[in-house]
Amino acid sequence: MASFSLSSDSTLTSSQSWSYDVFLNFRGDDIRRTFVDHLYSALVDRLIRTYKDNEELHRGDTISSSLFDAIRGSKIALIIFSKNYADSSWCLDELAYIMECRRERGLISIPIFYHVDASDVRQQKGDFGKAFSKQEMKNPMKVESWRKVLVNASNIAGWEPKYIANGHEAVGIKQIVGTILDILFSLNPYVDETLVGMGTRLYDLKSKLEIGKGGVRMVGIWGIGGSGKTTLASYMYKEISQQFEGHCIVDNVRDESSKNGLTSLQNKILSNLSKTPVVVQNVIDGRNKIKNMLCRSNVLMVLDDVDDLCQLEALAGSHNWYGDGSRIVITTRDENLLAAHKVDVVYPMSLLSDDEAIRLFNRHAYQEKNHLEDYEALSLRVVSYAAGLPLALKILGSFLCDKDENEWQSALAKLRYIPDPKVTDILKISYDGLESFQKELFLDIACFFRGHPKDERMEIFDACGFYSDIGVKVLIQKSLITISDGNFDMHNLVQEMGHHIVRGKHPNNPGKHSRVWLEEDIEDLCSSDATTENNSIKAIRFYGESPRFPELVANLKKLRLLICKSILRNNYDTTVFEAPTFLSNELRYIHLSGYLASPLPETFQPKKLVILSLHNSLHEEIWTGNKRLPKLKQLNLYDARNLLSTPDFDGFPCLEKLTISGCPKLEEIHPSIGSHTSLVYVRVDSCDRLRTFPTITQLKKLKIFKILSCKQFFMFPEIQSNMDSLEELSLNDVGMLMMPSSIQQRCTNLTSLELNGYEYLKSNTFKI
């Protein structure tokens, strides 16, 4: 996609009187009822005044004079080359006049190559050339001049719709219209022409404001730091402020209120709107004066970078503070503030598309006549890194503009580990406004769980005491994370900001970090500091194999989260190492795979542990003797190849979910499970020697009970008390001979009973 800019010697100015924004030059027989019709509709829908001959010619006009007047009165000419374009002498005459106006008046002219190649237009070959050849017979005197304008026009950067979104015209038209809006926006004398993508966003914002309609309307602009909220609000203010009796923009509300208090901002609002100095005594006095002054006035007020509800209460108040037709615009990183203040509509600030990002970066990274083609691949790397964030694109583009290729490579390599502080400092403002548990939650997601399913990870955050439901909601509202297809996500640079916070003052010393997740960092720790006691690392995730990893874990005295998954080999087996000789009693979540050749240490007394998940182990028992884990809610035992017995469940009074899977030597489950009062979910599968389940004397909260693929399971337990909560019972692919009648008598609320794959089943009749 081409990058468009206004030439420095253009004579097109905002002081000229314009009849149209866009003039369409096209071959009607080819594309009037298809591409042009759709393009015209899209332009008009965006309130772009567009000239299309069959729409704008008035009865009795002379065609030539009307068209030429329209060309002179337009800001932009779109030249739509199609296969039969050159068959029309009128199209070619229009083109000649467009190119003349481009040269003499600064008319912005952009070609669209619709199902023709630019080279065919330039050289008059292919289908386009066949159409042009007819002119040699009909208009031999004009042919050479037309050849010249075709060459000049086809050398202008333009669009080829067949290469946009694999030829999907709707996407291509949307991109064209967005760029036209940007160009028109840049013609505003108040606008910096290096801005990209602002035209479309300004149009969208103005539609939310509903200028000209009655009533008072409050609109919030919400988005991540550096996304252009302030820029958008500022240019909106410049464009429409003169339509109001009074107008005021309050910059940097967050900083100014922190430094000078809310009364200083109230003074500014009152003084600007009254055009005379006003001093308020206190915040309440300021509120009253703003309301009394503005309640009969039509005003526009912009409050930029709000981060606290008290700021809105003191400065914006409620709708009844303002006269009919007033508009209040608020920019913030925190969506919750807008909801709490009951704004009429929230405008989410979208990041730049790939095309917009490339154009913005190029405008800052290259001098106008110094675009280095060899740097295109490097540019795409920067654009990918910035992921549509305007602030990052501007800062990086400006930094790289005078660097050579080696310096570009060096800068990009550095960004992998040390993000640009100008970007990080802006993004970090949202993080700094979080409560302590929300900060910990954000850092865990940034370091460990980006791309992971939200619903499956919430239990981990709850285990760590992060109040996951409200915590995740706050992070979303503050634009720090998003949920995409059910998974945690965040902007690349926000994640890097999180990593930078974790590394802190010791970027090259992972032993000083609160979280460790990079394989190379963990291997360095294993090779150098495995025997050194460590009180800094609170959470670790390791996807790999190291015989010294258990030794490292044993020295992490403050560890609260442990995730370790050894490498799965081609035969679906893993190397199994000895368990750590010590585990922190601060642990709240454990997922261990492949590091359990021996039982967990006797000294391990994790009173705070909520989830214990053990995979691919060789031990015969999880630990020696009994343990009391008062907060354990979930116990998962997977592929414990030598496990002979389960622990005593009386030590887990809060246990809600139990999964035992792939334990081929397990013959019995501890009888204490039958009297457990908190279990909600039990699944036992692929335990080849398991013959029965303990007698059920309680299990009053159990909702789901599954025994699957246990070939020696011949006897379902007697149920000695009502199981009113049980809704789903699955007994699939087991060797059971008889179903006890107590199921029907005790499980009165059962809604699902699965009995599949039996070879020997003698059953009573069940009614569900």
N, C-alpha and C positions, 0 to 999 in steps of 0.2 A: 504494500500500500504506500502510495506516495505521501510525502510530507509537504504541506502547503504553507506558504508564508507570503506576506506582502512585500514586494520589492521596495527598496529604500527610495527609488526615484519615481515611485508611483504618484500620479497627480490626483488620484481618487481621494477625496476629502469628505469629512462629515458635513462641511458647510454647503455642499452641493445639494440641489433639490432633486429628490429621487421620486420617480413614479413607481418603481418596482425594486424589489430586492434581487430577484433572479429572472433572467431571460432564458427560455429554453429554445435552443436551435436544434432541429431534428427533422428527419424525413418522415412525414406523416404516414405514408403508405406502409412503411416498415413497422413502426412501433407506436403509433398514436394510441391505439386501443389496448396496448399491453404495457410495456415498460414505462413509456412516458406517462400514460394515464395513472399508473401506480405512483410514480415519482411525483407527479404534479399533486396528487391527493395528499401524499405524505408531507410535501412542502406546505401546502395550504393548511393542513391540520396543525402545523406548528406555527401558524400565523405568519408565514413567510410570503410576502406579496410576490406572486409569480406570474410571469407573462407566458401564456401558451396561445398561439394564434387563434385557434378556434374558440377559445374562451374569451379573449379580450378584444377582438376586432369588432367594431361597432358598424352597424349597417350604414353604407354610404361612404365609409372611409376608403381612401386610396391605400391599397395594400402596402405598396412600397414605403410611402411616407409614414404610415402607422407603425410598421415594423421597425424602421430605422429610428423613429422617435422613441420607441420602446427600448431599443438597444441602448441609445444614448442615455435614457432615463433609468437604466438598471445598474445596480452595483456589481452584479456577478452575471456572467454568461456561461451557461452549461452547454457545451458543444457535444451532442450525442451522435457519434459516428456509428452508422449501421451499414449493412451490406450494400444497400441501394442508395445510400446518402448522396454519393457523387452523381447519381442519375438526375438529380434535381439542380438545375441552374440557380433556382431561387435559394436553396440551401447554401450553395457555394457563394452567391452574392452576399447573403447574410453573414457567412463566415468571413468574407473579405472585409465587411464593414466592422464586424466584431474585432478582428485583428487590428484594424485601423484605430478603433476606439481604445483598444488595449495599449497601443503604442502612443497615442496622442492624449488620451484622457485617463489612462490608468485603469481601464475596465478590467476587473479580475476575470480571467477566462480559464476555464477548466474543462478539458475533454473527458468524455466517457466513451470508452471503446466497447460498444455493445455487440458482442459476437463477431468482432473483427480485431485483428492484431494491429497494434500501433505501427509496426513496421510495414504492414500492408497499406495503411493510410499514408505513411511517409513516402513510400516508394510507388504508390498507386498500383499495387499488384493484387493477385487473388480475386475474390468476388468483388472487393471494393474497386480494384483496378478495372475489372470488366465494366462496372457501372460508369467509371470515369471516362473510359475510352469512348463512350457515346458522345461525350462533350466535344471530342476532337472534330466530329462531323457537324454538330449542331452549333457550337460556339468556338470556332477555332481562334478567334481574336482574344478570348479570355483564358484560354487553356493554360498558358504559361503563368499568368498571374495567379490563377487558382492553384496550380501546382505549388507555387511558392507559399501561399497561405496554408495549404495542407501540410507542407513540411514544417512550417513554423508552429502550427497548432498541434501537430502530433508530437512535437518535441517538448511540449509542456507536460509536466507531471499530472497524471490524472488517474481515473479508475478503470479497471477492467473487471466488470461484475462477475465474469465467469471464474475469476480467481478469488473471489471473496466468498468465504464459507461454502466452498465446493459448488459455487454457482447458485446458491439459494438467493433469489432476487430480493426477497423481503429483508434479509440481513444486509445485503449490499445497499439497498435503498436507505435503510435505517442509518448505515454508516455514512452515506453521502449526505443525508439531511443533517446528521450531527455535525459533520465538518462544515457545512454551509452555515449552520447556526454559530459555530465557533468563529468563522470568518466575519460574519455580520457583527458578532459580539466584539471582535477585535477592532472593528471600524469605529466603535464608540471612542470619542476623544479621551475618555477617562480610563480607558482600559489598556493594560499592558499587553502588547501583542504577543508576548511570549506565553501567555496563558493558553492552555489547551483544554478542551472539553467543558469549558465554562458556559458556552452558549446554550447547550442542551440543558445543563443543570439550572441555569438562570431561568430559562423558559419554564421548566418544571416547577421551580420554586414560585415563580410569579403566578402560575396556575393555582397553587395551593393558597396563595394570599388572597385571591379573588378580588383584585383591585377594582374599585368601582361599584362593588356591591355594598349594601348597607351592613350595619352591625359592626361589632368589634371582633377582631380575629387575632388569635395568638398562634404563631407557627414556630415550632422548634426545629432547628437543624441539628441532627445528631450524627456523630460518627467518630471514628478513631482520630487520634491526634495526627496532624499533618495531612489530613485528607482534603483540606481546602474549605472547611466550614467558614472560617473568617473571611477568606477571599471572596467566596460566593456572597456572603451577607454584605460585604463592603460594596461590591459592584451592584448588587441589587439596590442598596441604599442610594448609591450615586445615580442610578438610572431612574428611580421612581420617587425620590424624596421631594421633588418640586411639586408633586401632585397633592401634597398635604399642607395644611395650614401651619403645622410645626413639625420639626423633625430633629432627631438626636440619635447619635450613635455613641455607645459607651464601650470603649475598648478594654480588654483585659480585666474583666470584672473580678476574676479570681485573684489576680495579683494585686490590683488596686484596693480591693476591699481588705485584703490581708495586710497591706502596708499602711493604708490610710483610713480604713474603716468605711462602713456603708454610708455614713453621713456625707463624706466627701463626694461620693458618686451621686447621692441625692442632690447635693449642691450643684453638681455639673448638669444634671438633667434639668433642674429648675432654671438655672442661669441660661442654658442654651435655648430652652423653649421660650422663656420670657424675655430673652435678649437684654437682661439686666442682672447684675450680681444678686444672688440669693444665698442666705446662710440659714441652715436649719439648726435647731438646738440639739436634737437627738433623732434617733431613727423614727420614733412615733410621730414626731413633729414633721419629719420629712415625708412620711407616708401621707399624712393629712394634707400637706401642701401640694404634693403631686396630684392627689385625687381632686382637690378643689380647683387647681389650675387647669387640669386637663379634661375634666368631666364634660365640658361643652365644646371641646376642640377636636378637630380631625387631625391626628398626629401619627407619625411613623417613628417608632423607637426600636433600635437594635441594641440588644444586650449580648455582648460577645464573651465567650468562655466563662460561662456560669458553672459553678461546681457545688453550690450549696443552696438548699431550698430557702434559707433565710434571705439570700440575695434576691431571689425572685419575689419574695413577700415584701421586701423593702423597696424594690425598684420597679417591679412590674405590677404588683398588686393583682386585682381581679378585673374582670371585664368592665365592671361599672365605674372604674376609675377614668374611663376614656369616653370621648364623644363618638357619635356615630361615624363609621367609616375608618376608624383608627386601626392600625396594624402594628402588632408587637412581634418582633422576630428575636428568637433566643438561640444562641449556639452553645452546645454543650457536648461533652463526651459521655454524659450520664443520662440515659433514657428515662430512668426512674424519676429524675427531677421534673421532667416534662409531664410525666403521668401524674405525679403528685400535685403539680401546679395546674393540672387540668387544661393544658393547651388544647386548641381545637384540632391540630393535626401535627404529626411528627414527620419531617422530611429526612429520610435516611440518606446520608451523604455517600453516594456510590464512589468506589475507587475507579481509576481510569481503566478503560479497556486496553488490550494489548496495542492496538493501533494508536490510541491516544497517548499511551505511555511512551511509545517509540518517538512520536512527534515531539512530545515535551522534552524528553531526554536529548534528542538531536538538537533542539533549539538552544539548549544550555551547553551541550558537550562540544559542539562544533561551531567554528566561525562560519558565517554565511557562505563563504566561498572556499571553505577548507574541510569539506566533508570527506573523510578518508574511507574509501570503500573497504580497505583492508581491515578496518576496525568494526565492520558490521557484526561479525560474530561476537566480538567483545561487547559491543553495544547491547546485543540481545541478552548476553549474560547479566549485564547490569540491570536491564529492564526486568528480567526474570527475578533477580534478587530483590528489586524494589517492589515487585508485585502490585503495581498500580498506585503506589503511594506517592502523591505529587511532591511532598516535601523531600523525600529521599531522592527522587529523580532530579529535582532541581539542585540539591546539594551535591550529589555525586556527579551530575553533568558539569556543574560549574567547577568542581574540583579537578575533573579529568580533562577539561577543555584544552589545556596547554601541555599535556603530558604525551610522551611518546609511547609506542606499543609496549615496551618492556615495563614502563612505569604503570601502564594500565594493568598489565598482568600482575604486577606486584601489589597494586592497590586492591585488586579483586581477591587475591590470596589472603591479604590481611583482613579483609572484611569477614572471612569465614570465622575468625576468632575474636577480632576486635571491631565491633560495629562503630560506625561514625558517631561520635558523641553528640553532634548537633541533632541527629535523628533520634538517638536513644534518649536524650534529655527531654525531648518533646513527648515521646511515647511514654516515658516513665512517670509523667505527671498523673496519669490515670492509676498507675500502680501505687504511687505514693498516697493516693486518697483512699486506699483500702484499709479495712481493719486487719489486724495481725493474722487471724485465721484465714481471711480471704487471700492475703498475700501468699501464705503457705500453700493454699489450694491452687492458686494461679501458677506458682512455681512448679508444683508437682505435675500439673497438666503440661506446662511448657517443656519440662525435662523428660517426662515419662509417658504421657498419655495422649499427646496430639495424634489424631487419626484413630484412636481407640473408641469402641462403642460407649456412648454416654451411659446407657442404662446398666451396662455390666461393670462400670467403674465407680458408680456412685457409692456402692457399698464399701469400696476401699476408702473413699474420702470420709464416709461416716465413721469407719473404723478408726481413722486418724483424728477424729474429733473436729472435722471441718464444716459440719452442718451443710451437707452438700447441696440440698435443694435450694436454700436461700443463697448459699455461696456461689453456685453456678449461675443463678439468676442475676446476681449483682455483677459478676464478671461479664456476662452478656450485655447487660445494660450499660456497662462502662466501656464497651467496644474492645475488650481485651480478648475475648474468645467468641467463637460462633459454634453453632451446631449444624453440621453439613451431612445430610443423609444419615442422621442419627449418631454421627461421630463428632468427637471434639475436634475443633479446628481453630486456627488463629492465623493472623497475618505473619508472614515469614519474619518480618522485622520485629514484631511483638515477641515472637518466640526467641529471637536472638537477644532481645532486651532482657527477657527472663534468664537466659543462659548467662548473660553478662552480669546480672545481679548476683547469681549464684557464685560465679567465679570471683566477684568482688575484687579485693585488693591483691588476690593471689591467683592470677589467671593461669599461671604455669605450675601451680602446686595443688593438684586435686585433693590432697590430704587435708587441705584447709577449706574445702568446699562443703556446703551443707548437703549437696546431692551429687552423686556420681553416676553417670550413665554411658559415657563413651568407653568403648572397649579398650582403646589404647590407654586411657587414663587408668582403668582398672588393672590392666596388665602391668603398667608402670608401678602402681601401688603394690601389686603382688610381688614384683621383683625387687622392690626397694624398701617398702615400709610395712610389709605384711606382719612383722613381729612387733611393730610399734603401736602402743596404745593410742587410740584416736577418739577424741570427744567431739570432733567437728562434724563428721559425716553422720547425717540423720536418716538418709535414704539412699539405697543403692540398687541399681538394676544392671544385671550382667547376662548377656546372651553369648555364652561362650564356654570354654573349658580351660581351667587352670588348676593344677593340683594344689596350688598355694591359696586358692580363693577361700577355702574354709578357714585357713589360718588368718587371712585378712579379716574375714567376718568376725572371727573370735575376738578381735581387738577393737571392734567398733562398739564402744561401750554405751553410746547414746542412740543406737540404731532404732528407728521406729517402723521402717518399711524395708523389706528385703524381698527382692524379685530376682531369681536366678533360674535361667533355663539353659541347660547344656545343649549342645548341638545334636540335632537328630540326624542320624546317619542313614545311608541308603537302605539298610535292613531294618529301619525303624527302631534301632537300638541306640543306646547312649552309653558313654563312659560314666561310671558311677564312682564318685570319690567319697572319702570319709566325711561324715558330718562334722560341722565345726565343734570344737571342744568347749566353746562358750558361745552363748547367744544372749544378746542384750535383753534384759527384762523390761525394757521400754518398748519392745516390739509390739505393734498393733496389727500388722499385716505381714504374713509370710507366704511366699510362693517359692518353693524349692523344688528343682527338678535335676536329678542326676548327682546330687551331693549328699546322698543318704545311704552309704554303705554300712553305717552304724547308727544306733539310736541317738536321738537328740540328748544333749548333756543333762545329767541329773540336776545340775545347778540352775537349769533353765526353769524359772518360775514366773512366767509372763502374765502377771495379773491384769495387764491392759490389752492382751491379745484378743482380737475380735475375729480374724479370719486366718485359718491355718490350712494351707493347700500344699500337699506333698505328692510329688510325681516321680516315677522311675527310681524307686528305692530298692535296696537289697536287705534292709533290716527285718528282723523277725517281729519286733515290736517297736512302736514309735518311741517310747521311752521306758525306762525301768521304773516299775512301781506305779503309784497313782499320783496324779497332779490335779490341783484345783485351778481351773482357769475361769474365774467368775464372770468374765465378759465375753468369752468365746461364743460366737453366734453361728459360725460356719466351719465345718470340718470336711475337707475333701482329701480322700486317699485314692490316688490313681496309680495303677501299674506298680503296686508294691509286690514284687515277684515272690518274696519270701515271707510275707506277713502271715503270722500264725494266729494272732489275736488282736482284738481292738482294745482301746483303753476303756477304763471304767467311766461310763457317761454320767455318773452321779457327780463327778467333778466339774461338769460343764452345765450348770443350772440354766444358763441362758441360750443353750444351743438350739438353733432354729432349723438349720439345714445340714444334712449329713449325706455325703456321697461316698460310696465305696465301690470302686470299679477296677477290674483287671487285677484281682488278687487271687491267683490260681491255687494257693496253698491254704487260704483262709477256710477253716471248717466251721467256726462258730463266731457269733457276735456276742459281746458281753451282755449278759441278761439284764443289766441295769437299763438298757435302752427301752425295754418294755414298759417301764414305769416313768419314763421321762415326761415332764409336764409342759415343755416349751417347744418341742420339735413340731415343725410345720411341714417339712419336706424330707422324705427319706428315699434314696435311690441306691439299690444294690444291683450291680450287674457284672457279668463275666467273672464270677467267682465259682470256679468249676467244682470245688469240693464242699461248698456250703450246702448243708442238707436241710436246715430249718432256720426259722427266725424265733427269737425268744418270745415267750408268752407275753401277750399284751395285757397289762393291768391298768395302764393309764393312756398315754398318747392322746389326750383329750383335745389337743390343738392340731393334730396332724391333719393336713388337707390333701397331700399328695403322697402316695405310697407306691413305689415301683420296685419289682424284683424281676430282672431281665437276664436272659441268657445264662442262667445258673442250672446246668444240666442235672446236678445231683439234688436239686431242691425238691424234696418229695412231700414235705409236710408244712402246710400253712399253719401258723400258730393259732392257738385258741385265743379268742378275744373275751376277756373277763369283765370289761367295762365298756360303757357306750362310747363310740367314736363318732359323735355327732358332727364333728367338723370335717370328717373325711369326705372328699368330693370325688377323688380320682384314684382308682386302684388298677394297677397294670401288672399282670402276671404273664409275661410273654416269653416263650421259648424256655420253659422250665420243665423239670421232669416230674411234676406234681401228680399224685394219684387221686387226691380227694380234696374238695373244697369244704371246709367246715360250715355248718349251718349258722354259726355265730356271726358270720359276715352279714348275712341278711338280717339277723336279729339286732346286731349292735351298730351297723353302719346304715342308719336310716336315711341319711341325706346324700348317699352315694349317687352321683350323676353320671359317672363314666366307669365302666368295668371292661377292661381289655383282657381277653383270654385267647391268645394266639399262639400257634405253633406247638400245641400239646400233642404228644404221642399217646399218653395215658391220662385220661381225665374222666373221673367219675364225679359228677356234679349233681347237687340238688338243683331244683328249679329256682332261678332268681327272677325277681321282679324289681326293676329299677324305675 
